[in-house]
Every structure is written in structure tokens, then in C-alpha cells.
Amino acid sequence: MTTLHPLQIVEIRHWKVAMPFTTALEWGSGTRPAVTRLIVELKLANGVKGYGETICLLDFIEPVLLNTVIPIALQHRACDVERFTRHVFGAGYYHHKRAVVMAMAAVEMAMWDAHGRAVETSLSKLWGGVFRSQVEVSAYLFGTSADALKSAAQSFLDDGYRSFKVKIGMTPASDLSNVEAVRSVVGELPLRADVNSAWTPGTARRMLERLRPFDLQYVEQPLELDDLNGHAELRLMQPVPIALDESAYTQADVGNIVRNAAADVILLDPHEIGGLWQTIKAAAIAEAAGIPVTLHSGGELGFSQSAYIHLASSIPNMSISIDSERAYLADDVVCVPPLVKDGVFSASDDPGLGVTPDFAKLDQYRVSSIRGAYLDASRPGWFSTKPAY
């Protein structure tokens, strides 16, 4: 009888949950009433369990998890993250990396969590130790009402936030009024704006010139995600730093951004790149080119938020405040969620991710379908185009 290695993965189960936002989040691709996430639990031969989470925006993610990722994961140990990742890509997804990264990320996170729990070590220590003990968070602002944006910015400011991000790319008029409204409240504190690929190259040149007086920390994803040449040209022709997010889903994407000198800042997301280890490697690619990185937010619940804190506390060039939509979440599915205090998260020394599941909440928020992140129920027939204007 063969004795299994203690870290061999022997069981995996998952939940699909939809967590409502306290107010629907308005952005260039629609309106988001809730965030849908996949939560994974895996069990090791030694009885230790690990948990992972990923964003679930579209219908193909769960079938890929069930039909490809989980069967492959059951062939590996929790410590075999690199081999597991290559195995999934080798199952045909090297042709279609963006089709597998989100499904793979939940299991990969659970592998790290289980490994950390098994050796009683936090993830940041497994990755080289804590580089920064405090992780700054950017207040995230949505909508097109100047008065509402001012009120929200003031509320975040009163709560101790010292970094701000505002969505633009919804209408030409609100591109300016949104930035002006927030800047009028936060003074000289860092402020950035996210376009979500709404601009044509011509509009980008015009708008960046008009936004110049507001001294933005950066403008995120101004052009369509595949247009690396266009972003490289924008960097050279004007002073506002260019950040890329949707262009940086995979490790290869990040390499191409660096080769093309297409960004001053890169936003990484472990769910969109295929896992925590892939995020660390992508950050190193950027670090070699002197490019700072930060983290994109898609409504992280407690497992992913904890993973974000471990990443940001251990990656040296993750020197820019991370995005977070945590302030808008109605609830969570972990027993003690990570806490923002005075605009920062504190690094945890607890084993693995450092959070435990609340199974009652996992059952309470369990759903069978995705709560849409795209389109807008209040505008039948409407859909976004990229670029829009």
C-alpha cells in the first residue's frame, strides 16, 4: 500500500457566492450590484485544509475549474505550485491563457494556504519575508455625480485614507468633472483615474492634456487593452504616467508591456494572471525594468483580500497603494475579515492566508448564477464598446 505524501491534495470542493455591494458600482462597462466569487477548499492527505478565492465574471470560469483545473490539482501536492500551473497550461491552455487564469487562481491560492498552514508559516514568510508591515489602500470612487463623489471622497478622507482613485471613461463630460470633484476634496494627496479602455488615441491625447493640471498619479488603461504601441506613444508625448491593468492579465502580457515600454505602472491581479506565484514573478519582471506595481481590485472577499496583503507586504516594488472595493461590500465569508484602519492594512503573521471560512456565510451567499458585472439592467439594450469615444 502506497503512503501518500502529507501535502498530497486528496479532496477539493467549491462554492459560488454573490456578495452584494452596499451601493451598485457604476463603471465604463456597466453597473455592478454585487460581486460573484468562486471559493475553493482543498484537503491534504495530512488532514490540513486550505482555501482560495477567485473572481467569477463570466460563465466559462466555473466549468474550466470543474473540468480541467480540479482534476489536475488532484494529481499534485500543495507545494507543487509551479508544476501545477504548467500542467494546466499544458492541457491546451497555453493557447488560451486568459480562459484559464481565473479558474486556476482559486486552487493555486488554496494550495499556498494549505502549505502555509501545514508548515505553520505565513505566506509572506514563505515568499521571502515582510518587506513592509503596513499596506496602504486607495479609496475607490464610482459614478458621475460630482456632489456624490465629493461626499464619498470626504468620507474616505475622514476615515484616514490618503490615496484615491476615481473611475472615468463613462462620458466625455464626466472625465473632467469626476477628477475635478475629487481633487477639490483631497487636495494634493495622490489621485489616479481609471478609463477602462474607453478612449480612442485621439481622445486620449486631448483628455490627457486637459487633465494635466490635476497632477494625476497615473491614468489607467486609457486605450484598448491590445494597443501596447498606442500606450507607449502616450507615455512619450505627455507627462501623465500611464498604468496598464486589462493589458496585463498574464505573465506574458507583463513581459510584452515591458518590452514595448508601454507603461509607467502595472496593475497586477492574482486572479487574472493565474495565481499568487505568477503575480510575484510578474512583479519581478517589472522590478527588473524599474517599474512599480500595484494590485487591481475586483471586489475581493476575505481570502483574496488576505492574499493581497501578503503580496503587497512582501513584494518590494509594490510601492503604490493597492486598489480595494472592500468599503462597498455588504458582508464577508470569513470569520474575521481583514480590517482597513486609517487607510492601511496590517501584515499578518498567522499561518497561510491567516483567515478562516464562515461556512454559514458561504451557504447564505451561495448562488447558481453570476450576478452581472457588465451591462446595466436600468438601460435595456445598452452595452459598452471599447473604445467608446
Secondary structure, DSSP 4 states (H G I P E B T S, - for coil): -PPPPTTBEEEEEEEEEEEEEEEEEEETTEEEEEEEEEEEEEEETTS-EEEEEEE--STTHHHHIIIIIHHHHTTSBTT-HHHHHHHHIIIIITS-GGGTHHHHHHHHHHHHHHHHHHTT-BHHHHTT--S-SEEEEEEEE-SS-HHHHHHHHHHHHHTT---EEEE--S-HHHHHHHHHHHHHHHTTS-EEEE-TT---HHHHHHHHHHHGGG--S-EE--S-TT-HHHHHHHHHHSSS-EEESTT-SSHHHHHHHHHTT--SEEEE-HHHHTSHHHHHHHHHHHHHTT--EEE--S---HHHHHHHHHHHHH-TT--SPEE--GGGBS--SBSS----BTTEEEP--SSBTS--B-HHHHHHTB-SSPPPSSB-TTSTT----SS--
